[in-house]
Every structure is written in structure tokens, then in C-alpha cells.
Amino acid sequence: MASEPDRLGGDGFGRPWADAQLDWVAMLRERRGLLMNTLAGLSGLLVGTSVVAVIVSFHLPLGWDFVASVILSLALMFALVVYALPDHPHRKFGPANLVTAFRACLVSLTGATVLCFDSLAATDTALWTLAGVVLIALALDGVDGYLARSYGHESSFGARFDMEVDALLILVLSIAAAFLEKAGLWVLMIGLMRYGFVAAGWMLPKLNGELLPSFRRKLVCVIQISALCLILIPFVTVPYSTTIAAVALLALAYSFTVDVLYLLRRPVTP
């Protein structure tokens, strides 16, 4: 989950480029079926999302910059997934990862709308629609895990993919809260805190240690998305929106503090 201070290292999403090239060669030789299956699923979602973006641009005051933002952001996310694919242990991409990829589509649409819709704050219909899209993404957050367990497709690759989508969604929603002036610029700390932890791990190797699974982190992640989604609703205005954002930030800071102290106090094993 996004509240968990996982690192970009330690798996395919942070593999050095030279290692990635070697992995790619091996995968193309031995796992061509997985690559084709993944590309087919991701390509279909990319095309479908692009069509939706074009349709939305005709019904809302959004230009081609919106469509381009959706396509480019989603293409980048999917490229990173394919880049990490050698770490996927199963023969097919799987329905769970497809659900996560669909959630990535919703995040790309949400992010492009926030960045490209100049009159978003004054358009209640768009705000309600965005809130609905975020709720769908949040509801699907539990579906991919259920499917992974049901089909026996659980993997660190899928868990990491799910977590990265959560983290990006929280960042997009924190940007929306700032753009809509529902809270001060400090609300961006909600979306940037995890990435700040990743950066800190480059300087403090102890922060790269393993963390035990925690219900607290999952709960805090849900709190972040739910709180930021609530802030999007038109009738939630200052000072109520500011209070909600502050509570969410405090919960996130507490969760990170607990994990950081655990990692710093944990003895380094040879």
C-alpha cells in the first residue's frame, strides 16, 4: 500500500539498467508467451483509455493536451510494468494485474483532468465525476488482491504494481487538493512523503531494510485516499477540507515514523 515506505530498489521497478537488459534477453528467449500476453492486455487498456479520453475531451472544456497527458502518463506507467516483467513469476500477466492496470488507467484520467481542466474548481459535475472515479479505483484496490489469491497468482511483482498505483493516486489527489485550494501547499506532503522516504533510503541504507506486513499501513493508505476523495466533493470547503487533510497527513506521518524508527533501530544483518 502507498502508506508503506517501500523502496524503489529490491525488485524490477528499481533494477539497474544493465541488469534489466540481461533480464530482457533471457525473458525474450524463455518467456515470450508472458511478454505477448502482457503486451496484449496493456495495449488494449491503453487504446480503450485513449478513446475514453477523446470522448471526454468533446464533452468537457478539455483540449488535446488532456488526451496527450492521459496517453503519455499511462504509456509511461505501462512501460515501467513491462520493464519489471522479468520478476513476474507466473506464465501469464493474470487478471489481478489487469485490474491493477485498469486502476492505473483511472489514475491517468484523474491526473490529466486535474492538470488540464482550468475551470475544475467551478464545475461541480466534474468534481463529482472525479470523486466517483476515485471511489471506483479505491473499491478495486481490494479486488486485485482477491483475484491474485483466488487464481494463485500472488507475487511481489503484483503487490509492488498495486502499491505504485496507490502511491500515484494519492499524489494526484494531493495535487488536486492544492489546486482547488481546499488546503495549503503543505497538503502535497501527503503525496510526496513516500517518494521522500525512497530518496532518504539512498543516503541511509538502513531504511532499505525489510518491513513486516502491517494492517496499519493498509488502513492508513485507505484513509489517505478516502480523505482526499472527500475533499474533492464541492460542498466540502475550507476549513473542513483543511481539517480533513491535516488529519490524513498526521496519520500518514505517524505511520512513516513508526516504520522509520523500526528500521533505524533494527540491527544490520550481514
Rosetta blueprint (number, residue, H / E / L):
1 M L
2 A L
3 S L
4 E L
5 P L
6 D L
7 R L
8 L L
9 G L
10 G L
11 D L
12 G H
13 F H
14 G H
15 R L
16 P L
17 W H
18 A H
19 D H
20 A H
21 Q H
22 L H
23 D H
24 W H
25 V H
26 A H
27 M H
28 L H
29 R H
30 E H
31 R L
32 R H
33 G H
34 L H
35 L H
36 M H
37 N H
38 T H
39 L H
40 A H
41 G H
42 L H
43 S H
44 G H
45 L H
46 L H
47 V H
48 G H
49 T H
50 S H
51 V H
52 V H
53 A H
54 V H
55 I H
56 V H
57 S H
58 F H
59 H H
60 L L
61 P L
62 L L
63 G L
64 W H
65 D H
66 F H
67 V H
68 A H
69 S H
70 V H
71 I H
72 L H
73 S H
74 L H
75 A H
76 L H
77 M H
78 F H
79 A H
80 L H
81 V H
82 V H
83 Y H
84 A L
85 L H
86 P H
87 D H
88 H L
89 P L
90 H L
91 R L
92 K L
93 F L
94 G L
95 P H
96 A H
97 N H
98 L H
99 V H
100 T H
101 A H
102 F H
103 R H
104 A H
105 C H
106 L H
107 V H
108 S H
109 L H
110 T H
111 G H
112 A H
113 T H
114 V H
115 L H
116 C H
117 F L
118 D L
119 S L
120 L H
121 A H
122 A H
123 T L
124 D H
125 T H
126 A H
127 L H
128 W H
129 T H
130 L H
131 A H
132 G H
133 V H
134 V H
135 L H
136 I H
137 A H
138 L H
139 A H
140 L H
141 D H
142 G H
143 V H
144 D H
145 G H
146 Y H
147 L H
148 A H
149 R H
150 S H
151 Y L
152 G L
153 H L
154 E L
155 S L
156 S H
157 F H
158 G H
159 A H
160 R H
161 F H
162 D H
163 M H
164 E H
165 V H
166 D H
167 A H
168 L H
169 L H
170 I H
171 L H
172 V H
173 L H
174 S H
175 I H
176 A H
177 A H
178 A H
179 F H
180 L L
181 E L
182 K L
183 A L
184 G L
185 L H
186 W H
187 V H
188 L H
189 M H
190 I H
191 G H
192 L H
193 M H
194 R H
195 Y H
196 G H
197 F H
198 V H
199 A H
200 A H
201 G H
202 W H
203 M H
204 L L
205 P H
206 K H
207 L H
208 N H
209 G L
210 E L
211 L L
212 L L
213 P L
214 S L
215 F H
216 R H
217 R H
218 K H
219 L H
220 V H
221 C H
222 V H
223 I H
224 Q H
225 I H
226 S H
227 A H
228 L H
229 C H
230 L H
231 I H
232 L H
233 I L
234 P L
235 F L
236 V L
237 T L
238 V L
239 P L
240 Y H
241 S H
242 T H
243 T H
244 I H
245 A H
246 A H
247 V H
248 A H
249 L H
250 L H
251 A H
252 L H
253 A H
254 Y H
255 S H
256 F H
257 T H
258 V H
259 D H
260 V H
261 L H
262 Y H
263 L H
264 L H
265 R H
266 R L
267 P L
268 V L
269 T L
270 P L
